[in-house]
């Protein structure tokens, strides 16, 4: 039979992948296995932000694509934590990032926040003086955002954490705060105290005059319903300021 007369191969005879792409795909898979092995053997200090993102995305994309997407995320957001903290609509603007990949990033962020919350002391008042776990949780919760956010931690009469809620989200330099809404939520949760948490995307945690005035208004509003403002924390990825420690409350 002449070659041109041979029938097209059936489904069972079709190649599993395009042969020219095979060697590169195999090399990419081998590189990913080595990266995964190094990470599992030596831990998070043995890999950088790009490699962590590549590992996270490798289940959603081929190895080569995962590395390219990790590069694109770092080009867009600067760091891996900022990529995880980005809003889904911002992540969708990254070319090639699928909904599965976005879900993987947001899942990793949610798990990180839950892990940090587990470290918060059962009674928050006992943490003053060794406030690091509370501050670390607040920085994980809000410190890596691209825009200002105002969160509130609601505590019961024994200063145990009842809930944390995003109160408002603003722009890169401002977020509105409505003391009345915080008071309403306190009454709904039967909270006896709160900690305000304010993210500064600029990276500078120093409170502005507007921050101080807003804190005073919030403190005075909470007093009318017998709720104590224990602290106002301004957080960034690498720093924080406590109004309580500064004597501003």
C-alpha positions as CSV (number, residue, x, y, z in Angstrom):
1,X,0.0,0.0,0.0
2,X,1.3,3.4,-1.0
3,X,1.8,5.9,2.0
4,X,-0.8,8.2,0.5
5,X,-3.3,5.4,0.4
6,X,-3.0,4.6,4.1
7,X,-6.1,5.4,6.2
8,X,-6.0,8.1,8.9
9,X,-5.2,6.6,12.3
10,X,-8.1,5.8,14.6
11,X,-8.4,7.5,18.0
12,X,-6.5,4.8,19.7
13,X,-3.6,5.3,17.3
14,X,-3.4,9.1,17.7
15,X,-0.2,10.4,19.5
16,X,-0.9,11.6,23.0
17,X,1.0,14.9,22.4
18,X,2.6,16.8,19.6
19,X,6.1,15.3,19.4
20,X,8.0,18.6,18.8
21,X,6.5,20.0,22.1
22,X,7.3,16.8,24.0
23,X,10.9,17.4,25.0
24,X,10.3,20.9,26.3
25,X,7.2,19.7,28.2
26,X,9.3,16.9,29.8
27,X,12.1,19.4,30.8
28,X,9.5,21.7,32.3
29,X,7.9,18.9,34.3
30,X,11.4,17.7,35.5
31,X,12.2,21.3,36.6
32,X,9.0,21.5,38.5
33,X,9.6,18.2,40.3
34,X,13.1,19.5,41.4
35,X,11.6,22.7,42.6
36,X,8.9,20.9,44.5
37,X,11.4,18.5,46.1
38,X,13.6,21.4,47.2
39,X,10.7,23.2,48.7
40,X,9.5,20.1,50.6
41,X,13.0,19.2,51.7
42,X,14.3,22.6,52.8
43,X,11.1,24.6,53.4
44,X,9.9,28.1,52.5
45,X,13.3,29.7,53.0
46,X,14.7,27.7,50.1
47,X,12.5,29.3,47.5
48,X,11.7,32.9,46.5
49,X,8.4,34.6,45.8
50,X,8.5,33.6,42.1
51,X,9.1,30.0,42.9
52,X,6.3,29.9,45.5
53,X,3.9,31.4,43.0
54,X,5.1,28.9,40.3
55,X,4.4,26.0,42.7
56,X,1.0,27.3,43.6
57,X,0.0,27.8,40.0
58,X,1.6,24.5,38.7
59,X,-1.6,22.6,39.4
60,X,-3.6,25.0,37.2
61,X,-1.2,25.3,34.2
62,X,1.7,23.5,32.6
63,X,5.1,24.0,34.1
64,X,6.3,26.6,31.6
65,X,3.0,28.5,31.8
66,X,3.1,28.5,35.6
67,X,6.6,30.1,35.6
68,X,5.5,32.8,33.1
69,X,2.4,33.6,35.1
70,X,4.5,33.9,38.3
71,X,6.7,36.4,36.4
72,X,3.6,38.3,35.3
73,X,2.1,38.5,38.8
74,X,5.4,39.8,40.2
75,X,5.6,42.4,37.4
76,X,2.1,43.6,38.2
77,X,1.9,43.4,42.0
78,X,5.6,43.5,43.1
79,X,5.5,40.7,45.7
80,X,3.8,37.4,46.2
81,X,1.7,38.6,49.2
82,X,0.4,41.5,47.2
83,X,-0.6,39.1,44.4
84,X,-2.5,37.0,46.9
85,X,-4.2,40.0,48.4
86,X,-5.2,41.5,45.0
87,X,-8.9,41.7,44.2
88,X,-10.2,39.0,41.7
89,X,-11.0,41.8,39.2
90,X,-7.4,43.0,39.3
91,X,-6.1,39.4,38.9
92,X,-8.3,38.9,35.9
93,X,-6.4,41.7,34.2
94,X,-3.2,39.5,34.2
95,X,-3.1,37.9,30.7
96,X,-3.4,34.1,30.8
97,X,-4.5,33.9,34.5
98,X,-7.5,31.5,34.6
99,X,-10.3,31.4,37.1
100,X,-8.8,28.2,38.5
101,X,-5.5,30.0,39.1
102,X,-7.3,33.0,40.6
103,X,-9.2,30.7,43.0
104,X,-5.9,29.0,43.9
105,X,-4.3,32.4,44.8
106,X,-7.3,33.5,46.9
107,X,-7.5,30.2,48.6
108,X,-3.8,30.5,49.6
109,X,-4.6,34.0,51.0
110,X,-7.6,32.8,53.0
111,X,-5.6,29.9,54.5
112,X,-2.8,32.3,55.5
113,X,-5.2,34.6,57.2
114,X,-6.8,31.7,59.1
115,X,-3.4,30.5,60.2
116,X,-2.5,33.9,61.5
117,X,-5.9,34.2,63.3
118,X,-5.2,30.8,65.1
119,X,-2.1,32.5,66.7
120,X,-4.1,35.3,68.2
121,X,-4.2,34.8,72.0
122,X,-7.5,33.6,73.4
123,X,-7.9,36.7,75.5
124,X,-6.6,39.7,73.5
125,X,-6.1,41.9,76.6
126,X,-3.4,39.6,77.9
127,X,-1.5,40.2,74.6
128,X,-0.7,43.8,75.4
129,X,3.0,44.1,76.0
130,X,3.5,41.0,73.8
131,X,1.2,42.2,71.1
132,X,3.1,40.6,68.2
133,X,0.6,37.9,67.3
134,X,-2.3,40.3,67.2
135,X,-0.3,42.7,65.0
136,X,0.9,39.9,62.7
137,X,-2.7,38.8,62.2
138,X,-3.8,42.4,61.4
139,X,-0.9,42.8,58.9
140,X,-1.8,39.5,57.3
141,X,-5.4,40.6,57.1
142,X,-4.9,44.0,55.6
143,X,-1.3,45.0,55.3
144,X,-0.7,43.9,51.7
145,X,-3.6,45.6,50.0
146,X,-3.3,48.0,47.1
147,X,-5.9,50.4,48.5
148,X,-6.7,51.6,52.0
149,X,-9.0,49.3,54.1
150,X,-10.5,49.7,57.5
151,X,-11.2,46.5,59.4
152,X,-12.7,46.1,62.9
153,X,-12.0,43.3,65.3
154,X,-14.9,42.8,67.7
155,X,-14.3,41.4,71.2
156,X,-16.6,40.1,73.9
157,X,-16.6,41.2,77.6
158,X,-13.6,38.9,78.2
159,X,-11.7,40.4,75.3
160,X,-12.0,37.3,73.2
161,X,-12.1,37.7,69.5
162,X,-15.7,37.4,68.2
163,X,-15.3,38.4,64.6
164,X,-13.3,40.6,62.2
165,X,-15.1,42.5,59.6
166,X,-14.1,44.7,56.6
167,X,-15.8,48.0,57.4
168,X,-14.8,50.1,54.4
169,X,-12.5,50.0,51.4
170,X,-11.2,53.2,49.8
171,X,-8.6,54.5,47.5
172,X,-4.8,54.4,47.6
173,X,-4.8,57.3,50.1
174,X,-8.2,57.4,51.8
175,X,-11.0,55.3,53.2
176,X,-14.2,56.6,54.8
177,X,-15.0,55.4,58.3
178,X,-18.6,55.6,59.6
179,X,-18.7,55.3,63.5
180,X,-22.5,54.7,63.4
181,X,-22.1,51.5,61.4
182,X,-19.4,50.2,63.7
183,X,-21.7,50.9,66.7
184,X,-24.5,49.0,64.9
185,X,-22.3,46.0,64.3
186,X,-21.1,46.1,68.0
187,X,-24.7,45.8,69.1
188,X,-25.5,43.0,66.6
189,X,-22.5,41.0,67.9
190,X,-22.9,42.1,71.5
191,X,-19.3,43.2,71.5
192,X,-17.8,45.0,74.5
193,X,-14.6,46.2,72.8
194,X,-13.1,46.7,69.4
195,X,-9.7,47.1,67.7
196,X,-9.6,49.2,64.6
197,X,-7.2,48.1,61.8
198,X,-6.3,50.5,59.1
199,X,-4.1,49.6,56.1
200,X,-1.7,52.2,54.6
201,X,-0.7,51.0,51.0
202,X,2.0,53.7,50.9
203,X,4.1,51.7,53.3
204,X,4.3,54.5,55.8
205,X,2.4,53.5,59.0
206,X,2.6,57.0,60.6
207,X,-0.9,58.3,61.5
208,X,-2.0,61.5,59.8
209,X,-4.0,64.2,61.5
210,X,-7.1,62.8,59.7
211,X,-6.4,59.4,61.2
212,X,-6.1,60.8,64.7
213,X,-9.3,62.8,64.3
214,X,-11.2,59.8,63.0
215,X,-10.0,57.7,65.8
216,X,-11.2,60.2,68.4
217,X,-14.7,60.3,66.7
218,X,-14.9,56.5,66.7
219,X,-13.8,56.3,70.3
220,X,-16.4,58.9,71.4
221,X,-19.2,57.2,69.4
222,X,-18.4,53.8,71.0
223,X,-18.5,55.2,74.5
224,X,-22.1,56.1,74.0
225,X,-22.9,52.3,73.8
226,X,-20.4,51.3,76.5
227,X,-17.9,49.8,74.0
228,X,-14.2,50.4,74.5
229,X,-11.8,51.2,71.6
230,X,-8.9,49.1,72.8
231,X,-6.5,50.1,70.0
232,X,-6.2,51.5,66.4
233,X,-3.5,49.7,64.4
234,X,-2.1,51.1,61.2
235,X,-0.5,48.3,59.3
236,X,1.8,48.0,56.2
237,X,3.5,44.8,54.9
238,X,6.6,45.5,57.1
239,X,5.6,47.9,59.9
240,X,2.8,49.0,62.2
241,X,1.8,51.7,64.6
242,X,-0.4,51.2,67.7
243,X,-2.4,54.2,68.9
244,X,-2.5,52.6,72.3
245,X,1.3,52.3,72.5
246,X,1.7,55.9,71.2
247,X,-0.6,57.2,73.9
248,X,-3.1,58.4,71.3
249,X,-6.1,56.8,73.0
